[in-house]
Amino acid sequence: MKLQDIVFFAAFLALLLLRKRTVFVWAGLLCYLAAISLFAKWIFFTAERLTWYGSAFILASIIIGMVQKKE
């Protein structure tokens, strides 16, 4: 497990405690923006991981929105 994975899990758990959809969306978008710049510099491994992390943040936002609408 690399340092970026540990940082992602820590950030994900911290944001999960907040349960704010917009924060998850912004975190996902920031991951995508960082991935674009890394792809441009040909740093593929980290950029690919950032796209997965961005997708996880967006998915968590969708799930939180669905749970909040049920309540």
Secondary structure, DSSP 4 states (H G I P E B T S, - for coil): --HHHHHHHHHHHHHHHHT-HHHHHHHHHHHHHHHHHHHHTT-HHHHHHHHHHHHHHHHHHHHHHHHHHH-
